[in-house]
Amino acid sequence: MHRIFRRTLTALAVGALAVGTAEAQVKELRIGYQPSPIQDASIAMFETWGAKKGIKIVKVPNSYGVYVEKMTASLTSNSDQYDVIWHNDDWGQLWAHLLEPTDDVPGLQFADKWGMDKVVFGNAQGQNTVVPMGQTFSVFFYRTDLLQPNEVPKTLQEVVDVSKKLQAANKVKWGYVGGMAMNHTWFSWFWSMWGNNCDVLMPYYERDNKVLAQNGWKSSLDQPCMKETAEYWWDAINTHKISPRGMPAYDRNEANAIFMAGDAAFTVADTLWWGTFTDPAKSKVATRIAAARFPLGPHRQKNFAWNDIWGWAIPKSIPAERKALAKEMLAAMMVDEEGQMKMWKATGAPPPNTQYWPKIAAQDPFMKLLSEAVLESPDKVRGAYYFPQWPAVHKAFNDAVTKAVTGKREDIAKVLAENAASVSKAAQGQ
């Protein structure tokens, strides 16, 4: 028994030495990401950890417009170019089989369960493939110098009415501005669609792939609610002129810039831009901004919110010692209270550790609003779909609604109906 015990200790010591030697050989970790306030704040925590461990954190920025394509090519080629990459629910199922399982990362017990649903990020074995960097969702931002809280629009029609009134008084150039281009659909099409009891696929708000398949991956483009959504934005741009003519091509950055310049009364944007919106060095309306729930269309009476996480993932193809070190870094980020508090102050995105949320809400009315309107709300919508073809479905949808809103109003129903099949085919991988 003594010899067995001694051999076991020797084996453990050799194993520990091997791991320690392997980790000692890793001098840097490469982070593939898209520069944005929340990712920059999260990477700052990596750099704090790296400085303590003697590990260099190499940041490799990528453009948002090509991020998915570039990272998919890297992952499918079994490249070891990146040790940690930005991961999002939009492409959770596209990459799940190419990523290292992360259920063993300490600190995940403090993550929000809604955001960590394995339907979103789980692989075929039911293992999660993400570590959250923070909650990401949007709210309806408005100007407090123009409106009192009780005057903020509660319906889509009121957005039009109030915008026209403010424009007539020469208080703003535009009423509403928001991103509309591909991958910026949340800031116009999606929130207004969800707020009128509509969705990309049918049944509305369904995210169970089995149910969607049983219904033939049916597109809602040919449904009355989608026609109403397209007509609403056509009228906002062309008839009421409360939104810029070029808005169908705007990304979030262009829309945010117009809002921060003081040229618009309303926008929808991710809360992670709160820190930028309220920064006097970047925003002309820094001290005159507040947020509210989304205005609703005629077919919905209950308030809603969407809530998803942005996260980090580890490519399956990198060497084991780098995987282990990447997990150690992500675990340290999950319990870095100082770093997460800095993230909140810099962005307005609730940090990944839910234990810190009550402390933030007690100090900050904005977090209190987010807790009541989104984080604790039972009426949530998931911001994407969770099957590998979703990016193709999203593009087919955006192509169709963009064509509808930039054409003739009388052609909207025809354009949407003609493109409905393309969305369904994209969902089926055709």
PyMOL commands that set and color helices and strands:
alter all, ss='L'
color gray80, all
select helices_A, chain A and resi 2-25+37-53+64-76+89-98+108-110+118-121+149-151+156-168+185-187+189-194+209-214+224-239+247-249+252-260+271-277+320-334+337-347+354-363+365-375+390-406+409-427
alter helices_A, ss='H'
color red, helices_A
select strands_A, chain A and resi 28-33+56-61+84-88+131-136+138-143+174-176+264-270+289-292+305-306+308-313+380-381
alter strands_A, ss='S'
color yellow, strands_A
deselect
rebuild
show_as cartoon
